[in-house]
Amino acid sequence: MSVTERVVAAGYEPLDSVWYGEEDADLLERLLAFYPRHEPKLILDATVNGGRFWRRSMRPIIGLDIDPHHRPMVCADNTAMPFASCSFDVVVYDPPHIPNQGRDRSKDFNTRFGLGSRASKEHGYTFSHTYPAFMQEAWRVLADEGILLCKIVDYIHNHRYQWAHVDLIKAGEAVGFIACDCIVKVRKGPIIDPKWKVAHHSRRQHCYWIIFRKSHRCE
Ligand SMILES: C[S@@+](CC[C@H](N)C(=O)[O-])C[C@H]1O[C@@H](n2cnc3c(N)ncnc32)[C@H](O)[C@@H]1O
């Protein structure tokens, strides 16, 4: 048997870098089966919202959100979390995105995707300034060799491409994480702002899941 055949026989299932499946919950389950070096004992979702990531999941999760309307298990700010250091094996982060645009009153976008949060002019209408403080806390609450899984969407705003995933990676690396991998998740349809009839950027039809490790090695 070749090395590859032995690894496959031992239960290894490869993971493709592009995900066409519909639900983040399914992708997240694949990520949790693929990246951790041991079975996670406790997982923190630091932006849990309605908990859509954990539908059908039997994983041990603590859900945190700053907005009490979502009735999270822990209502707190993820830049100052009420947890002891090294408490979690995995932290999941899906920050608000697409600020001040894409409002569609016929859908519940604002509550579901955090679109209700408005990005201010002083921060260039982006949420990137929130990443460093979160990364610092994620580093603190993660155990050594822990994993941080981030869903992040680049977007067009203020007539500019906003490189959210680049800002996120820089913020993670600044506190010591290594960005080890990246999955592109393809959307069925792009998010379209009905305000702009003619757009001069390509339509965003994907987001990223970035895999960080609190470790010195990726493998
Ligand atoms: C994009 S939504 C998360 C959606 C969630 N992953 C889901 O699929 O159901 C972002 C969430 O982050 C929360 N949030 C924003 N800033 C936060 C902060 N500083 N601390 C904790 N939660 C925050 C918002 O209230 C919102 O529920």
The ligand as an ORCA input file, in Angstrom:
! r2SCAN-3c Opt
* xyz 0 1
  C     -23.002     37.911     10.620
  S     -23.843     37.748     12.143
  C     -23.476     36.080     12.634
  C     -24.415     35.088     11.975
  C     -24.270     33.674     12.533
  N     -22.985     33.108     12.248
  C     -25.334     32.786     11.925
  O     -25.080     32.181     10.855
  O     -26.409     32.685     12.504
  C     -22.817     38.717     13.173
  C     -23.226     38.716     14.627
  O     -22.162     39.318     15.369
  C     -22.725     39.990     16.454
  N     -21.742     40.959     16.949
  C     -21.350     42.119     16.386
  N     -20.408     42.721     17.132
  C     -20.171     41.898     18.195
  C     -19.313     41.969     19.340
  N     -18.463     42.991     19.512
  N     -19.349     40.965     20.232
  C     -20.190     39.919     20.062
  N     -21.047     39.801     19.010
  C     -21.027     40.770     18.083
  C     -23.985     40.623     15.875
  O     -24.910     40.927     16.908
  C     -24.482     39.531     14.933
  O     -25.422     38.708     15.564
*
